[in-house]
Amino acid sequence: MSSPVQPLAASLVQSVDWLAIAPPTIVAVVGLVVLVADLFVAEHRKALLGWTSVTGLAVATVMLLPLLDGDRSTFCLTGDAAVCSYTADRFTLVIQFLVLGGALLAALLSVTALKDARKALPEGEYWFLLLSSAAGAALLPASRDLATLIVALEVASLPAFALVGLKYGDRKSSEAALKFFLSSVTATAVSLMGISFVYATTGTLYLTQVADRIHNVDGQFHTLAQTGVVLTLVGFAFKTAAVPFHFWVPDTYVGAPLPIAAYLSVIGKAVGFSGLILLTVVALPSYADVWGPALAALAALTMTVGNAGALRQQATRAYSAVRLLAWSSVGQAGYLLVPIAAAAYSGNAEKSIGSTVAYALMYGAVNLGAFAVAALVGRTKVLNRVADYRGLYASSPVSALLLAFFLLCLAGLPPGIIGLFAKVTVFSAAVDAGLGWLAVVMAVNVVIALFYYLQWTALLFRAPEGEPEKHRVPGPVTAAIALTGVLGVALSGAPQLVLRFTDTGLF
């Protein structure tokens, strides 16, 4: 009786490539270390937890370098080594760099934010939740089966709910967390139902096998498969903050600690868009006639509503600076959707997806930089209104110049060459795919966005009302602003570097 059992057991054993999974694993392990250490570290030494977290994220980011020499896969089927659950290819590494680098910058901002909070934020829980979310976000782009994809998505999302509502006794924080939680849970439920339909019709969870089988589904299951595709895409549209699933964004960004708002604006989008890319172009290319038009319509609607919302923000309204960045991030999500939609019509889907990845890198660097300056100003101006930035150049010239540069990058104007370059890349992806109408909508929205970006930029250099207030810049915030500034300026000086990311290695 033992002989048949042993081969069966052996067939279930999968080899593990520890180097391939090192980046998310390191982040997860450091998160557990911080959680346990919090029980033994004295109150006056809690800052060590923050610097341990920063170090862990930095090490995880560096561990991407040994993976550049070629694609690596692990957790593969023993009978078919080409079908795996985890793949570290070029696409994975670029998104993991964006996620881990963004989490590192958010962690630097958090070190100062926790110190300023004066025990209003529990440090041990904060760092554990941030690292847990970052580990899930780093796992998602490497996921190559639907189960791992959903698990990674939830590991990235669930700690984020708690981070948004972590402020003790803050009604805005609690309300923001509730809205974020309800919208995200709804998205997950819809996605799971869609995935269950896809599994029922294909009999597999692996993305490449889904792609092979779903277009050969029996006629009686064709409607079920289509429904599964639509529901799965709707669920991920919530995660990307695409209109009309964006309603949680402004209040969540205002209620969350500012470093977490910065984290959600970049890492949250990276998670949603990488999942959407894997589902559409890897798992469901044969349903391009379903998701292509849907994503094109979502892109047009999202960029228009996002920019209109940013345009309506009043400079004297409380938290208007954060709200403007929140609505701006919705508009930017629309631009990021354009190349994914174009992949359905393009003869070169890989190039189209590369445009989204390149734009995401630009957006991640400059948007985190803008939030870093907002965190600096928010230390003395608690309401963080756009009007509070008037005369910032007189009190903090370097910060004002860098914020102006970040805003011009987001607008796509010189000297923010990288912003202009990224927008042209996305625009050309739409034109090359024959989506001329979408390119026109994008052009109109870029013009609309110029108004509020330039209005905020001009305010930085106007004469201040009263004596200019000096802003003391803490070391971690200085490091975050400097890193994003150096990255933005370097890419603006050599924008051709972004072209290297148009070859994603997904195909």
Solvent accessible surface area in square Angstrom, and as a share of the most:
residue,aa,sasa,rsa
1,M,209,0.93
2,S,74,0.48
3,S,78,0.50
4,P,90,0.57
5,V,91,0.52
6,Q,124,0.55
7,P,83,0.52
8,L,115,0.57
9,A,53,0.41
10,A,65,0.51
11,S,51,0.33
12,L,134,0.67
13,V,107,0.62
14,Q,65,0.29
15,S,98,0.63
16,V,52,0.30
17,D,34,0.18
18,W,169,0.59
19,L,57,0.28
20,A,0,0.00
21,I,18,0.09
22,A,13,0.10
23,P,0,0.00
24,P,11,0.07
25,T,46,0.27
26,I,41,0.21
27,V,0,0.00
28,A,41,0.32
29,V,78,0.45
30,V,24,0.14
31,G,1,0.01
32,L,104,0.52
33,V,78,0.45
34,V,1,0.00
35,L,66,0.33
36,V,84,0.48
37,A,30,0.23
38,D,28,0.14
39,L,139,0.69
40,F,163,0.68
41,V,35,0.20
42,A,46,0.35
43,E,110,0.49
44,H,154,0.69
45,R,126,0.46
46,K,22,0.09
47,A,58,0.45
48,L,88,0.44
49,L,5,0.03
50,G,3,0.03
51,W,109,0.38
52,T,57,0.33
53,S,0,0.00
54,V,16,0.09
55,T,81,0.47
56,G,6,0.05
57,L,0,0.00
58,A,35,0.27
59,V,69,0.39
60,A,0,0.00
61,T,23,0.13
62,V,89,0.51
63,M,50,0.22
64,L,10,0.05
65,L,115,0.57
66,P,58,0.37
67,L,1,0.00
68,L,117,0.58
69,D,121,0.63
70,G,35,0.34
71,D,99,0.51
72,R,70,0.26
73,S,49,0.32
74,T,4,0.03
75,F,67,0.28
76,C,27,0.16
77,L,58,0.29
78,T,81,0.47
79,G,80,0.77
80,D,60,0.31
81,A,82,0.64
82,A,88,0.68
83,V,11,0.06
84,C,9,0.06
85,S,17,0.11
86,Y,5,0.02
87,T,21,0.12
88,A,1,0.01
89,D,8,0.04
90,R,92,0.34
91,F,1,0.00
92,T,0,0.00
93,L,13,0.06
94,V,13,0.07
95,I,8,0.04
96,Q,0,0.00
97,F,93,0.39
98,L,14,0.07
99,V,0,0.00
100,L,0,0.00
101,G,17,0.16
102,G,3,0.03
103,A,0,0.00
104,L,31,0.15
105,L,20,0.10
106,A,0,0.00
107,A,0,0.00
108,L,14,0.07
109,L,5,0.02
110,S,0,0.00
111,V,21,0.12
112,T,8,0.05
113,A,28,0.22
114,L,8,0.04
115,K,161,0.68
116,D,48,0.25
117,A,27,0.21
118,R,192,0.70
119,K,128,0.54
120,A,40,0.31
121,L,10,0.05
122,P,22,0.14
123,E,35,0.16
124,G,1,0.01
125,E,78,0.35
126,Y,1,0.00
127,W,1,0.00
128,F,52,0.21
129,L,29,0.14
130,L,0,0.00
131,L,0,0.00
132,S,21,0.14
133,S,1,0.01
134,A,0,0.00
135,A,9,0.07
136,G,1,0.01
137,A,0,0.00
138,A,0,0.00
139,L,44,0.22
140,L,0,0.00
141,P,0,0.00
142,A,0,0.00
143,S,0,0.00
144,R,22,0.08
145,D,10,0.05
146,L,3,0.01
147,A,48,0.37
148,T,31,0.18
149,L,0,0.00
150,I,15,0.08
151,V,86,0.49
152,A,0,0.00
153,L,1,0.00
154,E,31,0.14
155,V,58,0.33
156,A,9,0.07
157,S,12,0.08
158,L,94,0.47
159,P,14,0.09
160,A,2,0.02
161,F,17,0.07
162,A,41,0.32
163,L,0,0.00
164,V,0,0.00
165,G,27,0.26
166,L,27,0.14
167,K,58,0.25
168,Y,142,0.54
169,G,90,0.86
170,D,36,0.18
171,R,214,0.78
172,K,82,0.35
173,S,0,0.00
174,S,65,0.42
175,E,91,0.41
176,A,1,0.01
177,A,16,0.13
178,L,102,0.51
179,K,64,0.27
180,F,16,0.07
181,F,84,0.35
182,L,99,0.49
183,S,4,0.03
184,S,7,0.04
185,V,64,0.37
186,T,66,0.39
187,A,0,0.00
188,T,15,0.09
189,A,57,0.44
190,V,34,0.20
191,S,1,0.00
192,L,85,0.42
193,M,109,0.49
194,G,0,0.00
195,I,13,0.07
196,S,55,0.36
197,F,52,0.22
198,V,6,0.03
199,Y,105,0.40
200,A,71,0.55
201,T,19,0.11
202,T,12,0.07
203,G,48,0.47
204,T,8,0.05
205,L,59,0.29
206,Y,38,0.15
207,L,0,0.00
208,T,67,0.39
209,Q,35,0.15
210,V,1,0.00
211,A,17,0.13
212,D,93,0.48
213,R,104,0.38
214,I,1,0.01
215,H,105,0.47
216,N,106,0.54
217,V,23,0.13
218,D,84,0.43
219,G,67,0.64
220,Q,146,0.65
221,F,88,0.37
222,H,86,0.38
223,T,97,0.57
224,L,57,0.28
225,A,0,0.00
226,Q,65,0.29
227,T,53,0.31
228,G,0,0.00
229,V,0,0.00
230,V,69,0.39
231,L,41,0.21
232,T,2,0.01
233,L,14,0.07
234,V,45,0.26
235,G,1,0.01
236,F,0,0.00
237,A,4,0.03
238,F,21,0.09
239,K,25,0.11
240,T,0,0.00
241,A,2,0.02
242,A,0,0.00
243,V,7,0.04
244,P,77,0.48
245,F,37,0.15
246,H,26,0.12
247,F,115,0.48
248,W,20,0.07
249,V,0,0.00
250,P,9,0.05
251,D,37,0.19
252,T,0,0.00
253,Y,3,0.01
254,V,15,0.09
255,G,2,0.02
256,A,4,0.03
257,P,6,0.04
258,L,32,0.16
259,P,3,0.02
260,I,0,0.00
261,A,0,0.00
262,A,0,0.00
263,Y,3,0.01
264,L,11,0.05
265,S,0,0.00
266,V,2,0.01
267,I,2,0.01
268,G,24,0.23
269,K,9,0.04
270,A,6,0.04
271,V,8,0.05
272,G,0,0.00
273,F,9,0.04
274,S,1,0.00
275,G,0,0.00
276,L,2,0.01
277,I,2,0.01
278,L,0,0.00
279,L,3,0.01
280,T,0,0.00
281,V,7,0.04
282,V,19,0.11
283,A,1,0.01
284,L,3,0.01
285,P,60,0.38
286,S,52,0.33
287,Y,11,0.04
288,A,21,0.16
289,D,111,0.57
290,V,33,0.19
291,W,3,0.01
292,G,0,0.00
293,P,64,0.40
294,A,48,0.37
295,L,3,0.02
296,A,2,0.01
297,A,58,0.45
298,L,31,0.15
299,A,0,0.00
300,A,15,0.12
301,L,84,0.42
302,T,0,0.00
303,M,0,0.00
304,T,59,0.35
305,V,44,0.25
306,G,0,0.00
307,N,3,0.01
308,A,46,0.36
309,G,5,0.05
310,A,1,0.01
311,L,73,0.37
312,R,180,0.66
313,Q,26,0.11
314,Q,123,0.54
315,A,44,0.34
316,T,96,0.56
317,R,112,0.41
318,A,38,0.29
319,Y,50,0.19
320,S,0,0.00
321,A,0,0.00
322,V,6,0.04
323,R,39,0.14
324,L,10,0.05
325,L,0,0.00
326,A,0,0.00
327,W,37,0.13
328,S,1,0.01
329,S,0,0.00
330,V,0,0.00
331,G,1,0.01
332,Q,2,0.01
333,A,0,0.00
334,G,0,0.00
335,Y,2,0.01
336,L,3,0.01
337,L,1,0.01
338,V,0,0.00
339,P,0,0.00
340,I,0,0.00
341,A,0,0.00
342,A,0,0.00
343,A,8,0.06
344,A,23,0.18
345,Y,98,0.37
346,S,26,0.17
347,G,92,0.89
348,N,79,0.41
349,A,25,0.19
350,E,39,0.17
351,K,110,0.47
352,S,5,0.03
353,I,0,0.00
354,G,0,0.00
355,S,3,0.02
356,T,3,0.01
357,V,3,0.02
358,A,0,0.00
359,Y,1,0.00
360,A,13,0.10
361,L,17,0.08
362,M,0,0.00
363,Y,4,0.01
364,G,1,0.01
365,A,6,0.05
366,V,1,0.00
367,N,0,0.00
368,L,4,0.02
369,G,0,0.00
370,A,1,0.00
371,F,0,0.00
372,A,1,0.01
373,V,0,0.00
374,A,1,0.00
375,A,15,0.12
376,L,1,0.01
377,V,0,0.00
378,G,21,0.20
379,R,76,0.28
380,T,59,0.35
381,K,66,0.28
382,V,118,0.68
383,L,84,0.42
384,N,8,0.04
385,R,77,0.28
386,V,11,0.06
387,A,31,0.24
388,D,22,0.11
389,Y,1,0.00
390,R,74,0.27
391,G,2,0.02
392,L,5,0.03
393,Y,98,0.37
394,A,47,0.36
395,S,13,0.08
396,S,11,0.07
397,P,60,0.38
398,V,105,0.60
399,S,7,0.04
400,A,0,0.00
401,L,95,0.47
402,L,32,0.16
403,L,1,0.00
404,A,7,0.06
405,F,22,0.09
406,F,0,0.00
407,L,0,0.00
408,L,24,0.12
409,C,0,0.00
410,L,0,0.00
411,A,1,0.01
412,G,7,0.07
413,L,51,0.25
414,P,81,0.51
415,P,82,0.52
416,G,0,0.00
417,I,60,0.31
418,I,1,0.01
419,G,0,0.00
420,L,73,0.36
421,F,53,0.22
422,A,0,0.00
423,K,12,0.05
424,V,82,0.47
425,T,19,0.11
426,V,0,0.00
427,F,76,0.32
428,S,44,0.28
429,A,9,0.07
430,A,0,0.00
431,V,76,0.44
432,D,103,0.53
433,A,12,0.09
434,G,63,0.60
435,L,10,0.05
436,G,37,0.36
437,W,129,0.45
438,L,0,0.00
439,A,3,0.02
440,V,94,0.54
441,V,40,0.23
442,M,2,0.01
443,A,42,0.33
444,V,80,0.46
445,N,2,0.01
446,V,30,0.17
447,V,99,0.57
448,I,56,0.28
449,A,3,0.03
450,L,41,0.20
451,F,119,0.50
452,Y,5,0.02
453,Y,1,0.00
454,L,75,0.38
455,Q,109,0.48
456,W,3,0.01
457,T,15,0.09
458,A,58,0.45
459,L,24,0.12
460,L,0,0.00
461,F,91,0.38
462,R,122,0.45
463,A,73,0.57
464,P,42,0.26
465,E,139,0.62
466,G,63,0.60
467,E,159,0.71
468,P,51,0.32
469,E,80,0.36
470,K,148,0.63
471,H,22,0.10
472,R,172,0.63
473,V,54,0.31
474,P,15,0.10
475,G,52,0.50
476,P,21,0.13
477,V,2,0.01
478,T,63,0.37
479,A,38,0.29
480,A,1,0.01
481,I,9,0.05
482,A,47,0.36
483,L,93,0.46
484,T,2,0.01
485,G,4,0.04
486,V,104,0.60
487,L,70,0.35
488,G,1,0.01
489,V,84,0.48
490,A,52,0.40
491,L,21,0.10
492,S,14,0.09
493,G,68,0.65
494,A,25,0.19
495,P,24,0.15
496,Q,108,0.48
497,L,65,0.32
498,V,3,0.02
499,L,92,0.46
500,R,158,0.58
501,F,54,0.22
502,T,26,0.15
503,D,81,0.42
504,T,3,0.02
505,G,28,0.27
506,L,24,0.12
507,F,130,0.54
